[in-house]
Amino acid sequence: MAETKEKYIGQFYCYETKTFMKWSELMEFYKGFYSYCSRMWLDYCDEHNTLLSEHMTEAQYKSKYHDWLAKRYLNGAPLV
């Protein structure tokens, strides 16, 4: 059992990829992922820019569509 734990020393779990990464890899992943999410939110804002449309904050958008955004980002889907 001790050998299994040592494998993950100094590594951090990434929820989106379901894997363990070194800190620098994790930060690099999230830098790209957060940038992708922000750009998708801006695209959402452009599409819903009327007085009668529902408008979500960036935090609401990321929370509601987190799993969908993660799947698209990991699959290399282009921005819409």
C-alpha positions in Angstrom: 0.0 0.0 0.0 2.9 2.4 0.8 4.3 2.0 -2.7 1.0 3.1 -4.3 0.9 6.3 -2.3 4.5 7.2 -3.2 3.6 7.2 -6.8 1.5 10.3 -6.3 3.8 12.3 -4.0 4.1 15.8 -5.3 1.2 15.3 -7.8 -2.2 16.9 -7.8 -5.5 15.6 -9.0 -7.1 17.4 -12.0 -10.8 17.0 -12.0 -11.3 17.7 -15.7 -8.8 15.1 -16.9 -9.3 12.6 -14.0 -5.5 12.3 -13.7 -2.7 13.3 -11.4 -0.2 15.9 -12.6 2.8 17.8 -11.4 2.0 21.3 -10.1 3.6 23.0 -13.1 1.5 20.8 -15.5 -1.6 21.4 -13.6 -1.1 25.2 -13.6 -0.4 25.1 -17.4 -3.6 23.1 -18.0 -5.7 25.5 -16.0 -4.2 28.5 -17.6 -5.3 27.2 -21.0 -8.7 25.9 -19.7 -9.6 29.1 -17.9 -8.7 31.1 -21.0 -10.9 28.8 -23.1 -13.8 29.2 -20.7 -13.5 33.0 -20.6 -13.5 33.2 -24.4 -16.5 30.9 -24.6 -18.3 33.1 -22.1 -17.5 36.2 -24.2 -19.0 34.4 -27.2 -22.1 33.6 -25.1 -22.4 37.3 -24.2 -22.2 38.3 -27.8 -25.0 35.9 -28.7 -27.2 37.0 -25.8 -26.8 40.7 -26.1 -30.4 41.8 -26.1 -32.6 43.5 -23.5 -34.9 40.4 -23.3 -32.3 37.7 -23.2 -31.0 35.9 -20.1 -27.5 37.0 -19.2 -25.2 35.0 -16.9 -22.1 36.3 -15.2 -18.9 34.6 -16.1 -18.9 32.6 -12.8 -22.5 31.5 -13.4 -21.7 30.4 -17.0 -18.6 28.5 -15.9 -20.5 26.8 -13.1 -23.4 25.8 -15.3 -21.4 24.6 -18.3 -18.2 23.3 -16.5 -18.4 19.7 -17.6 -19.4 20.6 -21.2 -16.6 23.2 -21.4 -14.1 20.7 -20.0 -15.1 18.0 -22.5 -14.8 20.4 -25.5 -11.5 21.7 -24.3 -10.0 18.2 -23.8 -11.3 17.2 -27.3 -9.7 20.2 -28.9 -13.0 21.7 -30.0 -12.6 25.1 -31.5 -14.2 28.2 -30.1 -17.7 28.7 -31.5 
